[in-house]
């Protein structure tokens, strides 16, 4: 199956052209200067257009977030960050200077010093802290036997046309566990095909991940040591980006099983016996869902693709969730961010007091990690 969905959906995030956001600021037509009576009116009506929209967006976001600030610097592109259990560290993927594939980095949340912990070669993605904070889970294709050719091909492609974001389901991708400093690398999966997108249960005893070992990307759960692997979804189409609910009874994920490329949100019970669809608007891409620590809501990113990818903007949305041991139901949906630049891959801190996400709202238009204090629901 063609997995170009990631090039389609994520190009807007990792390689969004910043000039597209400048068009509304174009100068008034020269004709307006010929008559003073004509020029006064555009000045009155144009100013609100350039000031109200940013203010209105900030005002809407302020209902959910305060103290919004950028947290990654110094790397060409960074994103998909996750918190340590104590909330003091973050782990994320970023492009190193001069290398064509993402690597994994950690840094203190209150510092700007990235420290690479992945091997340094091959594609890497989907990092996550162990519950005790002493280890880091991530996927890597550094075992690729043709890695020299893979790297050279990527460099040649970048040299010809720049580097736009494409996600390859690298068949050499496997899940690894390292110590906090990147040493003691331990391989947890070793099967043909793509194994990645892993995350821990809240007790640290299980890992949910995506694998194409049966020929189609489906969801699996394994013990934290890589043993006792069991499949929990088995439907044609991509199932990915899985995370456990705080009580570990459900797994939330994204899938394009309804319409190729048009990702929708689903939840499946941890035993794989019960499945619930949470969105079904096939003109929209819905992806990267993540639970609030209280289990009563999920946050995710959505964009309207009814007119194609050009001009589609990803913003963050919140959905109320009601769940029991055997049922899960989605409720009210509320928009959280309103920025003209892309906002994706949101995650809550373990205490639920902060939200971190990937955004191109940077001054230079590159994707970086941003964070804000989460105030929704507070009186």
N, C-alpha and C positions, 0 to 999 in steps of 0.2 A: 504493500500500500504506500502511496506517495505521502511522505511526511512533511511536505512543504509548508504545512500549517505554521510551523514555527518561524519560517522566513516571512510568511504572510503577516502573522500577528505581532511578532516581536520586532520586526524591522522598524515599526513605528516607535519602539521604545529605545532600542540601542543605536539607531542611526537616523533619528528624526531630523529632517532638514529644518534648521531654525529660521530660514527665510520665509517659510510658509506662515510663520506667526507675525511677520512684519507687514503683510499686505494691508490690514485694516488701518495702518498708520500712514498710508500714502498721502502725499500732499494734495490739497484741494486743487481742482481743475483751474488752469490759468484764467479761464473766462470769468471767474468770480472776481478777479481783481479789476475788471474794467468798469465796474459800477459800485460805488461805495455802499449803496443800499443793498446790493446783492452780497457783498463781502461780509457785512455785519451779521446777516442771518446764519451763513455757514459757520461763522466763528462761535455763535451762540449754541448751535446744534451739534457741532463737531466736538467741542470740548467734552461734553458729557460722555460721548461715545468712547473717548480715549481714557477717561478717568473712571466712569461708572463701572465698566466691565471688570477691571481688575479689583476695584473696591467691592463690587458685588460678589465676586468669587471668594475674596478673602473673608467677607462677612459670612458667607454660607459655610466656609470651612471652619470658621471660628466657633461654630456650634459644636464641633467635634474635636478640634485640635487647637492648641496654643503653642507658642514657643517653637514654631516650625524652623528647622535649621538643617543645613547640609552636614553630613558626618564623614564622608570619604573624600579624600583629596590626593593629588599626586600621581594617580594612575589614569590612563587614557579613558577607561570605562569601568564602572563597578556596579554591582547589583546583587540581587537575591541574597539579602543578609538575614541572619538569625541571631537571636540573643543566647548568651549563656544563662544558666538557671538563676544565677545571682544578679543578672541584668547588667553586669559591669563590662562584659566583653561582647564583641560581635564577630561573626565569621561570615565571609562572603566570597563571591567570585569576582575576579577583575582581570583585565588584560594587562600583562606586564609591558613595560616599555620595550618595543622591538621584538615582541614574540606574538605569533598569530593566534594563540589559543588561550582561553581563560585558565587561570590558576586560582588556588584557594588561599585566602589571607585571613588573619585574625588581627584585631586591634582593640585596645581599650576604647570604650565608648567615649570617654572624655579626652581622648588623644587623637592625633592625626598620623599615627605611625603604623602603616601596614606591615605585617610580617608574614611572608609566604611560608606555608606549611606543606603544600603539595609538592610532588617530585620535581616540577619545573619543566616537564616535557609532556606533550600530548594534551588532549582535551580533558578538562576537569569541570565538574559541576556539582550542584546540589549538596552543599555542606550542611552539617548539623552538629551541635554540641552533644556529647554524652550528658546524662543527667548530673553526674558528679563534676562536670566541667573539666575533667582531666584528659578527655579524648575528643577527637573530631572525626565524624563520619563524612565521607565524600565519595564521589564517583570519579574514576580516572581511566584514561585509555593510554597511559604511559607504557603499557605492555605491548602496544602495537608493534609487531615485528618489522613493519615497513615504516616506522616512525620518521625516518629521514625523508622519505618520499612524501609522506603526508604533510610534514612541515614545509617542505620545499614547494609543494603544490599550493598550499595556503598562502605562502609568501608571494608566489608568482601571481596568484589571483588578486591579492591585495594591491600589488604593484600596478596591475593593469586597470583596475577599476575602483580602487578604494576598498574599504572593508565594510560591507553591509552585513547585518546579522542574519546568519542562517544556523539553524540547529540541526546537526547531523546525528542520527541515531547510530553512533559509532559502535560497530559490533565488537570492538575491543574494550568497551566501557564496562568496568566492574566496580563493585562497591568495596571500599577500603575503610579501615579504622586506623588512625594514627594517634600517637600521644599529642599532647597540646602543642609541643614544639615541632611536630612533624616527623619525629623519629618513631621507630618501632612499628613501621607500616605493616598492617595485617590485612590480608585479602579475605573478604567475607563471601564473595560470590565468584564462581569460576565455571560459568556455563556459556555455551555458544549464544551470541547475540548480545543485545544491549541490556545492561543492568545498571539502573541509576535512579535518581529522584527519591532517595531514601530519607526517612525521618523516624525518630523514636516514639514509642508510646510514652505516656507521662511517667510511668514507673521505670522506664529504661530497659524493660525486659524483652521488647519486641521491636522489630523494624519493618515498616511497610515500604514497599518500593515498586517501581515499574520494571518489567522485564519483557523482552521479546523472545524468550527462550522457546516458546511454542509457535513462533512465527508471526505473532501479532502482539503489540504492546498491551499487556494486561497487568493487573495488580496482584501482588504477592505479599505475604507476611512471613517473616522468619524470626527465629530467636536472635537475641543480641549477638550471639557467637556465630551466626550464619547457619545454624542447623535448623532442622524441622521446618523446611520451606513448604508453604501451602498456598495454593492459588485461590483468590477470592473474587475475581471477575473473569469472565470468559465470553466476551462479546466482540464481534468484528468492529474494528475501529480502535483509535488510540485512547487508552485509559492512563492517566498520569497525574503527576503533582499531588500525591496522596498525603494526607495528614490524619492522625488519630484525633478523635474528640477527646476532651479532657478526661472523661471517664473511661476511655479506651474501648468503648462499646461500638463505636462507629468510625468509619473512615470516609473523609470527604475527598473528592477528586474531580477532575475535568475529563470530558470525553467528547469526541466528534462522531459518535456512533449514529446520531440522527441525520447528520449532513456533514460530509467530509469537509474538514477545515473549520467548521463553525462550532467551536467548543461550547459545551454546556456543563452545568454543575450537577453532580450526583453525590449521593452518599450510599455506602454499603455497610452492612453490619460486619463486625470483625470476623465473624464466622462465614461470611459470604452468602448467607441464606436469605437476606432481605436487602432489597435495593430501592432507593427513592430518587426520583429526578426532581431537582430543585429549580431549574430554569429550562425553558423551551421556547426561546425567542430566536429563531434560526436566522434572522437578519443581524443578530448581534453575536459577538465573540465574548464569552464569559469564561474566565479562567483564574488561576492562582487563588483558590479559596483557602481561608485560614480561620480557625476557630478562635473566638475570644476565650480567655482562660476560664470564664464562668460558664462556658458551654451554651449560653443563651443567644448567641449570635455568631455569624460568620461575616468576614469581610473579603471582598474579591475585586477584580478589575473587569470592566466591561467597556465595549466600544460598539458603536453602530456601524455595521458594514453593509447596510442596505444599498449604499451608493458606491461600494467598493472601498478598498483600503485608503485611498487618497482622501485626506481630510478627516478620517476617523480618529477620534481622540479617546484614549483610555483614561477613565476616571475610576475612583474607588467607590464601592457601594457596600451597604450593610444590610444583612437580612436577619430578621428575628428567627430563632430556632426553638422548637419545642421537641424534646426527645425523652424517650423512656428506654428500657432495656430492649424493647421490641419494635418501637416506632420512632420515626423522626419526621418532622413536618416543618417546612419553611413558611415564614409569615411575612410581615411588613418589610418592604424594601425602601431604603433611604439612601440618597446620594450623599457621599462624604466629601469628595474633592471635586473642584470645578475648574481647575487650571486648564489653560489652553495647551500645555505640554503634557506628555504622557505620565500617568501615575499607575504603577503596576506592582505586583509581588509584595503585598502588604503583610506584615506580621506583627502581632502584639508581643510586648514584653511579658515574661512569665507572671508578673504581678498585675498585668492588664493596664498599667498606668501610662504606657508609651506605645506609639505605633511607629514602625519603621517601614519604609517602602522605597522602591526604585523609581526615580523620576528624571526626566530631562528638563526640569524647570531650572536647571543651572544656567548661569550667565552665558557659558559657551555652548550650551545645547547638548552637552554630553550627558550620558546617564550616570548618575551617582546615587548613593544612599542618602535618604533624608529621614528625619525623625521629628516627631511632635508629641507633646503631652496630650494624652487621650482624656477628654473631659466629658464625653457623651454619657448621659445618665446621672451626672453629678448635679446636685442641687446647689 
